[in-house]
Amino acid sequence: MNPEDQDKHLPTLAPGPRGPVLHPGAPCSGRPPPCKACQNTEAECVFDETLDLRRKVAAKRTLGELEYCRGLLNSLLKSLRSPDEEKVQFILKTIRQTPSLNDVATAVDAPTVDMIDATSDNVKGGNNAEDVAPHHGVYAGVSRVTLERLCDSPVFRVPAKPWTRVTEDNDLVSHLISLYFTWDHPLSQLIDQRMFIEHMRKGDTNSAFCSPLLVNSVLAMGSAYSDFPELFSCPGDLSSKGKHFFTEAERLWEAEDGHASLSNIQAIAIMSCVLSFQAKKTSWLMLRQAVQLAQDIGMFQTPRSGHQEWKKTHMEVQYAGVITAWGIFALNSQVSLESGKTANLARPRFKPFTKNKLDDELDWKPYPRMNQADDAAKPAFLASVMVHTTDLSEIVADIQDLLYEKALEFRMEDVWVAANNLYTRLATWLERLPDVLQVDEDQIPHILYLHIKCYYTTIYLFGFFLEHEGGRVLQPAQIEQARLARLQSANLIAQSLRIHHEAYGLRHVPRQMLGPTNQSALVLLIALEDEELKESFIELCRFLVAFSKRFSQAQVMIHNIEKRAEQLRIPLPPEAIAVLDHKGLESSQWL
């Protein structure tokens, strides 16, 4: 092995303690002075062992600096929360006018310190490695302090205790709960948001609407949308984000021994979603557990054996249970459609809302956002979205019944006629959406997703005929109609995503949009010669790369698209290649 090759296999050494350097390779080499390196260069020997990252004293110095900065940060935050507006303005003026930490410390009445002198004094006290060992705990380590975190103001303030054993940090729990109810819950409503937040704040673990199992499930899901590094159980491994909460939820579910309750059903359904975006096959089994428990207490039309059990529950529990039943029905239908299975689930017994109770008075705003003043709260329209989602889910269930059950016996011509009738129902559903649920340039994500889900369903509906093109015969005009319907739907999905991109950016995109993004990219891959469709494909690539920063499943999807293009010998547009090249970069480098 020659020296150049050998260097490639050598680890990078920690930097040594450099004093004045006259030329490369002549640092101070250590005590006693004058050192050999300085003698050879006839330089003044200046050696500071506290700058040598290989030495224990340097670790001591670093620890001292961190402790000082953390203390100053806590004092600063406490002062900024002060009702004394004059003092707050004085602190802000000091921060703007001086780079000196000591001046800031004086302004907030925190102790000032000469960092070099203080850390030098500290290192004299001992040289044991144990003296600098970090405190161990699940989330007890020093967190990375970012401007975003300093400015963080959760939408919902909720306590960590008595809901989770993973952390006692109320701010972290509030952060994750706020993320879940901003980016995930509105698209897949499985719980009653108002009742959950109200009972979580009360801290009553015997509540029917909030339990430690449910809270830890929600925290595990919310973790996927967070950029806080302490949420990784294994640094850099996306599948480990929120794992502490998920493991705690698994422990609590095991202790429940299969007990059927509203909060247990909700928790298991959410846990199945966590497993799904991690591409775990056990996701389907977890979802079917939730379905079975919901059937056992009579949430669905059949089996009727649980209907008497349902009548015994409190009216408020029944009200929240109807939301859960339809949420599970929609989730089961979607997963079944994507995996080519029949839904195998009857409709819920009751509709979630009456027509005169659609104004739920809940607001929605993007969280977290640095420019809070620019992001005024908008009506969430959760009830309206839920009602129209139930109607769409029933059409999806009928599509599954046709494609994966009746099509086995029907002639292909009969399947085609039935499919076009269902396509007409989808178009009618879309046309009848009220004005507040129509797409505009700054529409909120869950309303955009209503439209995306309709187009996504169309892609699957007509994809069935392209998959069977070589078998039972359809007319060329019918095959072309199916192909064009898919291209149009994929393009409309890209347009809806572009609205999300322009209004809310790419840092936070609901996980439910990942499947439609992937399928649309695959559909448009074969039509890149069209300029409009090419631009839509590039936009879809941007979203896939953004998803890949949070969900490992998206990384696999990107690889499959690149592989598919290679198999079909389709050259990707240079702009798309440039976008996909970002998949190896940190989010902060391009989002």
Buried (B, 14 or more C-beta within 10 A) or exposed (E): EEEEEEEEEEEEEEEBBBBEEEEEEBBBBBEEEBBEBBEEBEBEBEBBBBBBBEBBBBBBBBBBBEBBBEBBBEBBEEBBEEEEEEBBEBBEEBBEEEEEBBEBBBBBEBEEBEBEEBBBEBBEEEEEEEBBEEEEEBBEEEBEEEEBBEEBEBBBBBBBEEBBBBBBBBBBBBBBBBBBBBBBBBBBBBBBBBBBBEBBEEEEEEBBBBBBBBBBBBBBBBBBBBBBEBBBBEEEEBBBBBBBBBBBBBEBBEEBEEEBBBBBBBBBBBBBBBBBBBBBEEBBEBBBBBBEBBBBBBBBBEEEEBBEEBEEBEEEBBBBBBBBBBBBBBBBBBBBBEEEBBBBBBBBBBBBBEEEEBEBEBEBBBBBBEEEEEBEEBBBBBBBBBBBBBEBBBBBBBBBBBBBBBBEEBEBEEBBEBBBEBBEBBEEBBEEBEEEBEBEEEBBBBBBBBBBBBBBBBBBBBBBBBEBBEEBEBEEEBBEBBBEBBBBBBBBBBBBBBBBBEBBEBBBBBBBBBBBBBBBBBBBBBBBEEEEBBBBBBBBBBBBBBBBBBBBBBBEBBEEBBEBBEEEEEEBBEBBEEBBEBBEEEBEEBB
